[in-house]
């Protein structure tokens, strides 16, 4: 039952919350009502059984609780109070609630909010990530992220930011933040939460329909499809499997074809932005024999656009395949990413390949100290074991 509740939460949180915000026009009240509905479900469902339509049950329960709260506070709702009466699950199904997640994501990405606040708020409301998960994605303390989320919701209310997809002439100023949101949701899902990866791909498809002439939208969707095509091969018996060791027969070839088709659309639109370049690199990774030189060139171009040390880290990996681990290590050692676990695991692998075992061991230990994902921790621990016992120092 616990697993079912968690699954329903992950699958339905975004849609329930979006419907509530559209109905109430208040982020905080909507989130409180949604949380209360899920809490009631956790109490009642084990005792009374799962309702025939769990999403409708959650939506109706949350809306009824919100109406009760408004009436108790003698406040006026911004929308009609369920046509003057409350519904039950039998009176309403999920088709009665329009899917307003796109309205929600564009509201969260209003330019009145800072970019970090836009991304964080959408991850919380649409993606259903916890404050702690978002804090780790941003590499900031959890209390800092909690304050950021509270301020963002209050600013939306105080500024009267409308709950809608903006007019077409305003879309471009929101697009960068929206794409960043979808990208971060996908990254969280790529770490093992498949429903979040699916959520991100859904949002990507919806955005591609809404903005058919935006190459970066298609680039992001293509990148997600291509990476997600390897989902079944990335883990074996709960253990992380690197790209070079993956069973390619488990790759989703239809999804690779779909991703490349979307990438072709982006390129036909003249796309050379960051997401298009990442999609092109992902497409090359899906080849039977990776063209590492071309991948390194793509990351070099991406680095010039983004000035991102994380992109440089990816370029270092490709350069190491072309020129050897020493060349890759020279790039890695110039990056200021001491709190980024992948820098240390990459550095450890390059040192291992160079036979610098003790340095590799130290780098793996640093990566392990920064890693919370269970599968990634087991992988790093395996690498440490493979290096053998540490040398005795006198």
C-alpha positions as CSV (number, residue, x, y, z in Angstrom):
1,X,0.0,0.0,0.0
2,X,2.8,2.4,0.8
3,X,4.3,1.8,-2.6
4,X,1.0,2.4,-4.3
5,X,0.6,5.7,-2.4
6,X,4.0,6.8,-3.4
7,X,3.4,6.0,-7.0
8,X,0.1,7.9,-7.0
9,X,1.8,10.9,-5.4
10,X,4.6,10.9,-8.0
11,X,2.2,10.5,-10.9
12,X,-0.6,12.8,-9.8
13,X,0.9,15.5,-7.7
14,X,1.6,17.9,-10.5
15,X,-1.8,17.6,-12.1
16,X,-3.7,17.8,-8.8
17,X,-1.8,20.9,-7.7
18,X,-2.2,22.6,-11.1
19,X,-5.9,22.0,-11.1
20,X,-6.1,23.4,-7.5
21,X,-4.1,26.5,-8.4
22,X,-6.2,27.2,-11.4
23,X,-9.3,26.8,-9.3
24,X,-8.1,28.8,-6.2
25,X,-5.6,31.2,-7.7
26,X,-3.4,30.7,-4.6
27,X,-0.3,28.7,-4.5
28,X,0.0,28.2,-0.8
29,X,-3.6,27.3,-0.2
30,X,-3.6,24.9,-3.1
31,X,-0.4,23.2,-1.9
32,X,-1.9,22.9,1.6
33,X,-5.1,21.4,0.2
34,X,-3.2,18.9,-1.9
35,X,-1.0,17.9,1.0
36,X,-4.0,17.4,3.1
37,X,-5.7,15.2,0.5
38,X,-2.7,13.0,0.1
39,X,-2.5,12.7,3.9
40,X,-6.1,11.7,4.1
41,X,-5.5,9.1,1.4
42,X,-2.6,7.7,3.4
43,X,-4.9,7.3,6.4
44,X,-8.0,6.0,4.7
45,X,-6.9,3.9,1.7
46,X,-5.2,1.2,3.8
47,X,-8.4,0.9,5.9
48,X,-11.1,1.5,3.3
49,X,-9.4,0.3,0.1
50,X,-8.1,2.3,-2.9
51,X,-10.9,4.2,-4.7
52,X,-11.8,3.2,-8.2
53,X,-10.5,6.5,-9.5
54,X,-7.6,7.7,-7.3
55,X,-6.8,10.9,-9.2
56,X,-10.4,12.0,-9.1
57,X,-10.6,11.1,-5.4
58,X,-7.5,13.2,-4.6
59,X,-8.7,16.2,-6.7
60,X,-12.2,16.2,-5.2
61,X,-10.9,15.7,-1.7
62,X,-8.4,18.5,-2.1
63,X,-10.9,20.9,-3.6
64,X,-13.5,20.2,-0.9
65,X,-10.9,20.8,1.9
66,X,-9.9,24.1,0.2
67,X,-13.6,25.2,0.1
68,X,-14.0,24.3,3.7
69,X,-11.0,26.4,4.6
70,X,-12.3,29.4,2.6
71,X,-15.7,29.1,4.2
72,X,-14.2,28.8,7.7
73,X,-12.1,31.9,7.1
74,X,-15.1,33.7,5.6
75,X,-13.0,34.5,2.5
76,X,-14.2,34.9,-1.0
77,X,-12.7,32.3,-3.5
78,X,-11.3,33.6,-6.8
79,X,-13.3,31.0,-8.7
80,X,-16.9,29.6,-8.2
81,X,-17.0,27.2,-5.2
82,X,-17.7,24.0,-7.1
83,X,-20.9,25.5,-8.5
84,X,-22.1,26.3,-5.0
85,X,-21.8,22.7,-3.6
86,X,-19.2,20.1,-3.0
87,X,-18.7,17.0,-5.2
88,X,-18.0,13.4,-4.4
89,X,-15.8,11.0,-6.3
90,X,-18.9,9.4,-7.8
91,X,-20.0,12.8,-9.3
92,X,-16.8,13.7,-11.0
93,X,-14.0,12.0,-12.9
94,X,-10.6,13.2,-14.0
95,X,-11.9,14.5,-17.4
96,X,-13.7,17.1,-15.4
97,X,-10.3,18.7,-14.6
98,X,-8.4,20.2,-17.5
99,X,-4.7,19.4,-17.5
100,X,-3.3,22.7,-16.5
101,X,0.4,21.8,-15.9
102,X,1.5,24.0,-18.8
103,X,-0.3,27.0,-17.3
104,X,1.4,26.1,-14.0
105,X,4.9,25.9,-15.4
106,X,4.6,29.2,-17.3
107,X,3.2,30.9,-14.2
108,X,6.2,29.6,-12.2
109,X,8.5,30.9,-14.9
110,X,7.2,34.5,-14.9
111,X,10.1,37.0,-15.4
112,X,9.1,38.8,-12.1
113,X,10.8,35.9,-10.4
114,X,14.5,35.2,-10.4
115,X,15.6,32.3,-12.6
116,X,16.6,30.1,-9.7
117,X,13.2,30.8,-8.0
118,X,11.4,29.9,-11.3
119,X,13.2,26.6,-11.7
120,X,12.9,25.7,-8.0
121,X,9.2,26.5,-7.8
122,X,8.3,24.5,-10.9
123,X,10.3,21.6,-9.7
124,X,8.3,21.7,-6.4
125,X,4.9,22.3,-7.9
126,X,4.9,20.5,-11.3
127,X,7.6,17.9,-10.6
128,X,6.7,17.1,-7.0
129,X,10.3,17.2,-5.8
130,X,10.9,17.8,-2.2
131,X,12.7,20.9,-0.9
132,X,15.7,18.8,-0.1
133,X,15.9,17.3,-3.6
134,X,15.7,20.7,-5.1
135,X,18.4,22.1,-2.7
136,X,20.7,19.3,-3.8
137,X,20.1,20.1,-7.5
138,X,21.1,23.7,-6.8
139,X,23.9,22.8,-4.5
140,X,22.5,25.0,-1.7
141,X,21.4,24.3,1.9
142,X,17.9,23.1,2.4
143,X,16.8,26.1,4.6
144,X,18.0,28.4,1.8
145,X,15.9,26.6,-0.7
146,X,12.8,26.6,1.6
147,X,13.0,30.4,2.0
148,X,13.4,30.8,-1.8
149,X,10.3,28.8,-2.4
150,X,8.2,30.7,0.2
151,X,9.4,34.1,-1.3
152,X,8.5,33.0,-4.8
153,X,5.0,31.9,-3.9
154,X,4.4,35.1,-2.0
155,X,5.7,37.2,-4.9
156,X,3.3,35.5,-7.3
157,X,0.4,36.3,-5.0
158,X,1.4,39.9,-4.3
159,X,2.2,40.7,-7.9
160,X,-1.0,39.1,-9.2
161,X,0.9,37.0,-11.7
162,X,-1.8,35.4,-14.0
163,X,-2.2,31.6,-14.1
164,X,-2.0,31.1,-17.9
165,X,0.2,30.3,-20.8
166,X,1.4,33.7,-21.9
167,X,0.6,35.3,-25.3
168,X,2.9,34.3,-28.1
169,X,4.8,37.6,-28.1
170,X,5.8,37.0,-24.5
171,X,6.8,33.4,-24.8
172,X,10.4,33.9,-25.7
173,X,11.3,35.6,-22.4
174,X,9.9,32.7,-20.5
175,X,11.4,29.9,-22.7
176,X,14.9,29.7,-21.2
177,X,13.5,29.1,-17.7
178,X,10.9,26.7,-18.8
179,X,13.5,24.6,-20.6
180,X,15.8,24.7,-17.6
181,X,12.9,23.4,-15.5
182,X,12.2,20.5,-17.8
183,X,15.9,19.7,-18.0
184,X,16.3,19.6,-14.2
185,X,13.2,17.5,-13.8
186,X,14.6,15.0,-16.4
187,X,17.9,14.9,-14.7
188,X,16.3,14.0,-11.4
189,X,14.3,11.3,-13.2
190,X,17.4,10.0,-15.0
191,X,18.9,9.2,-11.6
192,X,16.3,6.5,-11.0
193,X,12.9,8.2,-10.7
194,X,11.4,7.0,-14.0
195,X,8.1,8.8,-13.5
196,X,9.9,12.2,-13.4
197,X,11.8,11.4,-16.6
198,X,8.4,10.6,-18.2
199,X,7.0,13.8,-16.8
200,X,9.8,15.8,-18.3
201,X,9.3,14.1,-21.7
202,X,5.6,14.8,-21.5
203,X,6.3,18.5,-20.9
204,X,8.9,18.5,-23.7
205,X,6.3,17.1,-26.1
206,X,3.7,19.6,-25.0
207,X,6.1,22.4,-25.4
208,X,7.1,21.2,-28.9
209,X,3.4,21.3,-29.9
210,X,3.0,24.8,-28.3
211,X,6.2,26.2,-29.9
212,X,6.7,24.2,-33.1
213,X,9.3,26.7,-34.6
214,X,11.6,26.9,-31.5
215,X,14.7,24.7,-32.2
216,X,15.8,24.6,-28.6
217,X,12.5,23.1,-27.6
218,X,13.0,20.3,-30.1
219,X,16.6,20.0,-29.1
220,X,15.7,19.4,-25.4
221,X,13.0,16.9,-26.3
222,X,15.5,15.0,-28.6
223,X,18.1,15.0,-25.9
224,X,15.7,13.5,-23.3
225,X,14.4,10.9,-25.7
226,X,17.9,9.8,-26.7
227,X,19.2,9.6,-23.1
228,X,16.0,7.9,-21.9
229,X,16.3,5.3,-24.6
230,X,19.1,3.7,-22.5
231,X,17.1,3.6,-19.3
232,X,16.7,-0.2,-19.1
233,X,20.4,-0.7,-19.7
234,X,21.7,1.8,-17.1
235,X,20.9,-0.5,-14.2
236,X,21.3,-4.2,-13.8
237,X,20.1,-5.8,-10.6
238,X,20.0,-2.4,-9.0
239,X,23.6,-1.6,-10.0
240,X,24.7,1.3,-12.2
241,X,26.1,0.3,-15.6
242,X,28.3,2.7,-17.5
243,X,27.7,3.5,-21.1
244,X,30.6,1.4,-22.4
245,X,29.4,-1.7,-20.5
246,X,25.7,-1.4,-21.3
247,X,23.8,-4.2,-23.1
248,X,22.8,-2.4,-26.3
249,X,20.1,-4.9,-27.0
250,X,18.2,-3.3,-24.1
251,X,18.3,0.1,-25.6
252,X,14.9,1.3,-27.0
253,X,15.7,1.6,-30.7
254,X,12.3,3.1,-31.5
255,X,12.9,5.9,-29.1
256,X,16.4,6.5,-30.5
257,X,14.8,6.9,-34.0
258,X,12.2,9.2,-32.5
259,X,14.9,11.3,-30.8
260,X,16.9,11.6,-33.9
261,X,13.8,12.6,-35.9
262,X,13.1,15.4,-33.4
263,X,16.8,16.4,-33.6
264,X,16.5,16.6,-37.4
265,X,13.6,19.0,-36.9
266,X,15.7,21.2,-34.6
267,X,18.6,21.3,-37.0
268,X,16.3,22.1,-39.9
269,X,15.1,25.1,-37.9
270,X,18.7,26.3,-37.8
271,X,19.3,25.2,-34.2
272,X,22.8,25.5,-32.8
273,X,21.9,26.3,-29.2
274,X,22.9,24.4,-26.0
275,X,20.1,21.8,-26.1
276,X,20.5,21.1,-29.8
277,X,24.2,20.5,-29.3
278,X,23.6,18.2,-26.3
279,X,21.1,16.2,-28.4
280,X,23.6,15.9,-31.2
281,X,26.2,14.5,-28.7
282,X,23.6,12.1,-27.3
283,X,22.8,10.9,-30.8
284,X,26.5,10.2,-31.3
285,X,26.7,8.3,-28.0
286,X,23.9,6.0,-29.4
287,X,26.1,4.9,-32.3
288,X,27.7,1.5,-32.3
289,X,31.1,3.1,-32.3
290,X,31.2,6.6,-30.7
291,X,33.0,9.3,-32.7
292,X,34.7,10.8,-29.6
293,X,36.5,13.4,-31.7
294,X,33.2,14.8,-32.9
295,X,31.7,14.6,-29.4
296,X,34.7,16.5,-28.0
297,X,34.1,19.2,-30.7
298,X,30.4,19.5,-29.8
299,X,31.3,19.9,-26.1
300,X,33.9,22.5,-27.1
301,X,31.2,24.5,-29.0
302,X,28.8,24.0,-26.1
303,X,31.4,25.3,-23.6
304,X,31.9,28.4,-25.7
305,X,28.1,29.1,-25.5
306,X,27.6,28.3,-21.8
307,X,31.0,28.9,-20.1
308,X,30.0,25.9,-17.9
309,X,32.7,23.9,-16.0
310,X,30.3,20.9,-16.1
311,X,30.4,21.1,-19.9
312,X,34.2,21.2,-19.7
313,X,34.1,18.1,-17.6
314,X,32.2,16.3,-20.3
315,X,34.6,17.6,-22.9
316,X,37.5,16.2,-20.7
317,X,35.9,12.7,-20.8
318,X,35.7,12.9,-24.6
319,X,39.2,14.3,-25.0
320,X,40.5,11.4,-22.8
321,X,39.0,9.0,-25.3
322,X,40.7,10.7,-28.2
323,X,44.1,11.8,-26.8
324,X,44.4,9.6,-23.7
325,X,43.7,10.0,-20.0
326,X,46.6,12.4,-19.3
327,X,45.0,15.0,-21.7
328,X,41.6,14.6,-20.1
329,X,43.2,15.0,-16.6
330,X,44.8,18.3,-17.5
331,X,41.4,19.7,-18.3
332,X,39.8,18.2,-15.1
333,X,42.5,19.6,-12.9
334,X,41.7,23.2,-14.1
335,X,38.0,23.0,-13.1
336,X,36.8,24.6,-9.9
337,X,34.2,22.0,-9.0
338,X,35.4,20.6,-5.7
339,X,31.9,19.9,-4.4
340,X,30.7,18.2,-7.6
341,X,30.9,14.4,-7.2
342,X,31.2,13.7,-10.9
343,X,34.4,15.7,-11.1
344,X,36.0,13.5,-8.5
345,X,34.7,10.2,-9.9
346,X,35.9,11.3,-13.4
347,X,39.3,12.3,-12.0
348,X,39.5,9.0,-10.2
349,X,38.8,7.0,-13.3
350,X,41.5,8.9,-15.3
351,X,44.0,8.4,-12.5
352,X,43.2,4.7,-12.4
353,X,43.8,4.4,-16.1
354,X,47.1,6.1,-15.6
355,X,48.1,3.7,-12.9
356,X,48.2,6.3,-10.2
357,X,46.3,4.1,-7.8
358,X,46.7,5.9,-4.5
359,X,45.6,9.2,-6.1
360,X,42.7,7.4,-7.7
361,X,41.6,5.9,-4.4
362,X,41.6,9.4,-2.7
363,X,39.5,10.8,-5.6
364,X,37.0,7.9,-5.3
365,X,36.7,8.5,-1.6
366,X,36.0,12.2,-2.2
367,X,33.3,11.3,-4.7
368,X,31.8,8.8,-2.3
369,X,31.6,11.4,0.4
370,X,29.6,13.7,-1.9
371,X,27.3,10.9,-3.3
372,X,23.8,10.3,-1.9
373,X,22.3,8.1,-4.6
374,X,22.5,4.5,-3.5
375,X,23.3,3.0,-6.9
376,X,26.0,5.5,-7.5
377,X,27.5,4.9,-4.0
378,X,27.6,1.2,-4.7
379,X,29.3,1.8,-8.0
380,X,32.0,4.0,-6.4
381,X,32.5,1.5,-3.7
382,X,33.0,-1.2,-6.3
383,X,35.6,0.9,-8.0
384,X,37.5,1.3,-4.7
385,X,37.4,-2.4,-4.1
386,X,38.8,-3.1,-7.6
387,X,41.8,-0.9,-6.8
388,X,42.8,-3.3,-4.0
389,X,43.9,-2.5,-0.5
390,X,45.5,0.9,0.2
391,X,49.3,1.0,0.4
392,X,50.8,1.1,3.9
393,X,52.4,4.4,4.7
394,X,55.2,4.6,7.1
